[in-house]
Amino acid sequence: MFARFDAAPNNRSLTAMMPVIMPTILKITVNGEPREVSAGLTAAQLVDLLELGGRRLAMEINREILPRSQYSGHALREGDHIEIVQAIGGG
């Protein structure tokens, strides 16, 4: 007795069984300018990359304010739109 060999068991497509390849470069937009950054870059690392460390900043990612306390734990994603503004004192 022979059984039919099914190349896609359980009705899954072959593409669903292929390994997922994670990109090494992300395309993001920072203050309206397209940029390419390393995958896994955090918001805190972006601040350092832009040489903005030590300044009073506000960061918005995809129209949502990101609290400074979350910068180090927030990994950027492909297509993120980031706005960074600096607080300027004066009167």
KABELJO-V483529 format. One record per residue. N is the residue number from 1. D_FIRST is the distance of its C-alpha to the first C-alpha in Angstrom with 2 decimals. Layout:
N:D_FIRST ; N:D_FIRST
//
This chain:
1:0.00 ; 2:3.78 ; 3:6.84 ; 4:10.09 ; 5:12.75 ; 6:15.92 ; 7:19.08 ; 8:21.17 ; 9:19.66 ; 10:21.43 ; 11:22.93 ; 12:25.36 ; 13:26.77 ; 14:26.74 ; 15:30.51 ; 16:30.27 ; 17:28.34 ; 18:30.96 ; 19:33.76 ; 20:37.03 ; 21:39.91 ; 22:43.24 ; 23:46.27 ; 24:49.00 ; 25:51.72 ; 26:52.54 ; 27:54.62 ; 28:57.13 ; 29:60.48 ; 30:63.56 ; 31:66.69 ; 32:65.51 ; 33:64.72 ; 34:61.18 ; 35:60.23 ; 36:57.35 ; 37:56.89 ; 38:54.48 ; 39:51.52 ; 40:52.25 ; 41:55.99 ; 42:57.72 ; 43:60.64 ; 44:62.92 ; 45:61.84 ; 46:62.50 ; 47:66.02 ; 48:66.54 ; 49:65.11 ; 50:67.59 ; 51:70.37 ; 52:71.17 ; 53:71.09 ; 54:74.01 ; 55:74.79 ; 56:74.76 ; 57:71.72 ; 58:69.65 ; 59:66.09 ; 60:64.14 ; 61:60.46 ; 62:59.04 ; 63:62.13 ; 64:61.88 ; 65:64.43 ; 66:62.97 ; 67:65.18 ; 68:66.43 ; 69:65.00 ; 70:61.48 ; 71:61.99 ; 72:60.53 ; 73:57.36 ; 74:56.65 ; 75:54.31 ; 76:54.83 ; 77:52.01 ; 78:51.32 ; 79:53.68 ; 80:56.06 ; 81:59.53 ; 82:62.11 ; 83:65.80 ; 84:68.11 ; 85:71.74 ; 86:74.52 ; 87:77.17 ; 88:80.64 ; 89:83.68 ; 90:87.06 ; 91:89.38
//
